[in-house]
Structure formats: C-alpha cells, structure tokens
C-alpha cells in the first residue's frame, strides 16, 4: 500500500479560472473592462487572480491588489505574476475581504466571492456584497460581479440531488440579481451568463486532478476517501446541471 503523502490530490491544476469561465469569454471581459482605462484594480476574493492579471497585461499602466485568505492560491497568483513580468504591478494580500480597506478603485472584480463580505445568509449576502462593492469603486468606476442564480426554480427532487440542505431560497433569478445591482447604485453595462459548456469544463476540470490521482493511486490509504468525495461532488454538479446559472455582470457605479 502506498504511504500517505501530506500533499492532497490536486484539484485546481486543470483550471485557469475558479469559475465557469472560458478563455473566449475572459478575452471579451478583459477587453470591455480595459476600455475604461482603469489605473487601480481590486480583486476581492481573488483566488490566484487570473482575470486580474489578464486585465493588468491589457492595461499597461494599471496596478492591482488581490485579496484572499487562501495562501496556496495567493502563492500561485504571485508566481504567475512574476512569470508574466507583472510582479511589480500587483500585490496579493492574505486577508479577509470583509476587513480589507482601501481607497475606492477604478475597477473591482468579485467573481464567486459574494460570501466573503460578511455573515449574511444566502441570498441576502448578495445584496450585502453589492453594497460593499459600491463603496470600493469611485463613481464611474466598473465592477465585474460574478454570481450564481437559478435559471429556473428547482423542484424539491432536484434540490435533494444538489449540495446538503440546498434550498430554493439560496439564489435569486437573473432578473432579481440585476435588480439588486441596480439598488446598490450600479447600471448594468453588460449582462452575460455561463454556458452549459463552460459549466462542464469548469466542473470536469475541478475533478480531473483527483481522477488522475486516483488512476495512479488506487491502493493508497486515502483512495477510498478521495473517491467518495469526487463521486459526491460529481453527483452534486450533475444534479444542478442546467438549473444553476452563473452571471457575469459588468456594472458601472453612479
């Protein structure tokens, strides 16, 4: 039997972005966000900050700050920044988003990180995050807000096949989500949603590292635990496939 390693099976090595975001959509987002010529970019709940780094590469005079609490993700972001010659234009800060303070920036990115702005329960946390984001950008500044929504109301049976204690009240529909942004004093410059292909690429990519590890560590002491976790995650996302959506809202602060 293989000796247990302190390093867990990889789960992010196949992913450029930690959200259902294709390279083609990212290119469009970067182009649109860069048109306003932001001098300062905040990435709140940045993970490894891939989209921020792409914005900085497209806007040569911009500087960025990425905030997250995951030290491994931040280290990956710093390494990528150095490799691309962006190390002197970006900081990766290990700190809770809710406690971070700075002057309002020109562009704020918040993709899949609305939960990081406080302890409000879903779906109230979405409105809390949007209000906080309005304070992080100047009037006329941009926010890219990535958030989940229900593409249609899930049935009780469908909810039972998702994550533990999944509730129809956890997310709004897209119309309500856009309305929450408007209530926080944003105008929606662009509304787009992840495709089914983007979801499949994201969730398959999330599990691919574990599956490769299992293929070569089938007799590992932790293989059954890893296999059960991978199977549970796959069942979860197949359960919400086509029901849970993800919106990318490009917002202008007023």
C-alpha positions in Angstrom: 0.0 0.0 0.0 1.3 3.4 -0.9 2.4 5.6 2.0 0.1 8.6 2.6 1.5 11.9 1.4 0.8 15.2 3.2 0.0 16.7 -0.3 -3.6 16.1 -1.2 -4.7 15.2 -4.8 -4.6 18.4 -6.9 -8.0 20.0 -7.6 -7.1 23.2 -9.4 -4.3 22.3 -11.8 -6.6 21.9 -14.8 -8.3 25.3 -14.2 -7.2 28.7 -15.4 -10.2 30.3 -13.6 -12.1 29.1 -10.5 -15.4 29.7 -12.1 -17.3 28.6 -15.2 -15.4 31.0 -17.5 -14.0 30.1 -20.9 -10.9 31.7 -22.3 -13.0 33.3 -25.1 -15.4 34.9 -22.6 -12.4 36.1 -20.4 -10.9 37.8 -23.5 -14.2 39.6 -24.1 -14.4 40.6 -20.4 -10.8 41.9 -20.3 -11.4 43.9 -23.5 -14.6 45.5 -22.1 -13.1 46.2 -18.6 -10.0 47.6 -20.1 -11.8 50.2 -22.3 -12.3 52.4 -19.3 -8.6 52.6 -18.7 -8.5 51.6 -15.0 -5.5 52.8 -13.1 -6.3 50.6 -10.0 -7.8 47.1 -10.0 -9.1 45.4 -6.9 -9.8 41.6 -7.0 -11.8 40.8 -3.9 -11.8 37.1 -3.1 -9.2 36.8 -5.9 -8.1 33.2 -5.5 -5.0 33.2 -7.8 -6.2 36.3 -9.6 -6.0 35.1 -13.2 -8.6 37.6 -14.5 -6.9 40.5 -12.7 -3.6 39.5 -14.2 -5.1 39.5 -17.7 -6.6 42.9 -17.1 -3.2 44.2 -15.9 -1.5 42.7 -19.0 -4.0 44.5 -21.2 -3.8 47.9 -19.4 -0.1 48.6 -19.0 -0.3 51.5 -16.6 -2.7 49.7 -14.2 -1.8 48.3 -10.8 -3.7 45.6 -8.9 -4.4 44.2 -5.4 -5.8 40.8 -4.9 -7.3 39.9 -1.5 -8.0 36.3 -0.4 -7.5 34.0 2.6 -6.2 31.0 0.8 -2.4 31.1 1.0 -1.9 28.4 -1.7 -4.0 30.3 -4.2 -2.2 33.6 -3.4 1.2 31.9 -3.9 0.1 30.7 -7.3 -1.0 34.2 -8.2 2.3 35.7 -7.2 4.2 33.0 -9.2 2.1 33.7 -12.3 2.6 37.4 -11.9 6.4 37.1 -11.8 6.4 34.8 -14.8 4.5 37.3 -16.8 6.5 40.3 -15.7 3.7 41.8 -13.6 5.2 41.2 -10.2 5.9 44.9 -9.6 2.4 46.0 -10.5 0.3 43.6 -8.3 0.1 42.7 -4.7 -1.6 39.5 -3.3 -2.7 40.1 0.2 -3.7 37.3 2.6 -6.6 39.0 4.5 -10.4 38.6 4.8 -12.2 40.6 2.2 -14.7 42.0 4.7 -11.9 43.5 6.8 -9.9 44.9 3.9 -9.9 48.7 3.5 -8.6 50.9 0.7 -9.3 53.9 -1.3 -12.0 53.4 -4.0 -10.5 51.9 -7.1 -11.4 52.2 -10.8 -12.3 48.6 -11.2 -13.3 45.9 -8.8 -13.6 42.2 -9.6 -15.7 39.9 -7.4 -16.3 36.6 -9.1 -17.9 33.9 -6.9 -16.9 35.7 -3.8 -20.0 37.5 -2.5 -20.0 35.2 0.6 -16.7 36.9 1.7 -18.3 40.2 2.6 -19.9 39.2 5.9 -22.0 36.7 7.7 -25.4 37.3 5.9 -27.2 34.1 4.9 -28.0 33.5 1.2 -29.5 35.1 -0.7 -29.1 38.3 1.5 -25.3 38.1 1.2 -25.6 39.1 -2.5 -27.1 42.5 -1.7 -24.6 43.0 1.1 -21.7 42.3 -1.3 -23.1 44.6 -3.9 -23.5 47.5 -1.4 -19.9 46.9 -0.2 -18.6 46.8 -3.8 -20.2 50.2 -4.5 -18.0 51.6 -1.7 -14.9 50.0 -3.2 -15.1 51.9 -6.6 -15.3 55.5 -7.5 -18.3 57.0 -9.3 -18.0 56.0 -12.9 -15.8 53.0 -12.0 -16.5 49.4 -13.0 -17.3 46.3 -11.2 -17.3 42.8 -12.6 -19.7 40.8 -10.4 -19.9 37.0 -10.9 -22.8 35.4 -9.0 -24.9 32.2 -9.1 -28.6 32.4 -9.9 -31.4 29.9 -10.6 -32.0 29.5 -14.3 -35.4 28.1 -13.3 -36.9 27.3 -9.9 -35.6 23.9 -8.8 -38.0 21.2 -7.7 -37.8 19.5 -4.3 -36.5 16.4 -6.0 -33.8 18.3 -7.9 -32.7 20.1 -4.7 -32.3 16.8 -3.0 -29.7 15.9 -5.6 -27.6 19.0 -5.1 -25.5 20.1 -2.1 -26.6 19.3 1.5 -29.5 21.4 2.7 -29.9 23.0 -0.8 -32.8 25.4 -0.8 -34.7 27.2 -3.5 -34.3 30.4 -1.4 -30.5 30.3 -1.7 -30.4 32.1 -5.0 -32.5 34.6 -6.9 -33.3 34.5 -10.6 -31.4 36.6 -13.1 -33.9 39.5 -13.2 -33.8 39.8 -9.4 -30.0 39.6 -9.4 -29.7 42.5 -11.8 -32.3 44.4 -9.7 -30.1 44.0 -6.7 -27.2 45.6 -8.6 -29.4 48.5 -9.6 -30.5 49.0 -6.0 -26.8 49.2 -5.0 -26.3 52.2 -7.4 -24.9 50.4 -10.4 -26.0 50.5 -14.0 -25.7 47.2 -15.9 -23.3 47.8 -18.8 -23.2 44.1 -19.8 -25.2 41.0 -18.7 -23.9 37.6 -19.7 -24.2 34.1 -18.3 -22.1 31.0 -18.3 -23.0 28.4 -20.9 -23.5 24.7 -20.2 -20.2 24.0 -21.9 -18.4 26.4 -19.5 -20.0 24.7 -16.6 -19.0 21.3 -17.8 -15.4 22.5 -18.5 -15.2 24.0 -15.0 -16.6 21.1 -13.0 -14.8 18.4 -15.0 -11.6 20.4 -14.7 -12.2 20.7 -10.9 -12.3 16.9 -10.6 -9.8 16.0 -13.3 -6.8 16.2 -10.9 -8.4 13.9 -8.4 -9.4 11.4 -11.1 -5.8 11.3 -12.4 -4.5 10.9 -8.9 -7.0 8.0 -8.3 -5.9 6.3 -11.5 -2.4 6.0 -10.3 -3.0 5.7 -6.5 -5.8 3.2 -6.4 -4.1 1.3 -3.5 -3.4 4.5 -1.5 -4.6 4.5 2.1 -6.8 7.6 1.4 -8.0 6.5 -2.1 -11.5 5.5 -0.8 -11.9 8.8 0.9 -10.8 10.7 -2.2 -13.0 8.6 -4.5 -16.1 9.2 -2.3 -15.5 12.9 -2.3 -15.1 13.0 -6.0 -18.2 11.0 -6.6 -20.2 13.2 -4.2 -19.0 16.3 -6.0 -19.9 14.9 -9.4 -23.3 13.9 -8.3 -23.9 17.4 -6.9 -23.0 19.2 -10.1 -24.8 16.8 -12.3 -27.8 17.5 -10.0 -27.7 21.2 -10.7 -26.5 21.0 -14.3 -28.8 23.2 -16.4 -30.6 24.6 -13.3 -28.0 26.7 -11.5 -26.6 29.5 -13.6 -23.7 31.9 -13.2 -23.9 35.5 -14.3 -21.1 37.9 -15.2 -22.4 41.4 -14.6 -20.3 44.3 -15.8 -21.5 47.2 -13.7 -20.9 51.0 -13.8 -21.1 52.8 -10.5 -23.1 56.1 -10.3 
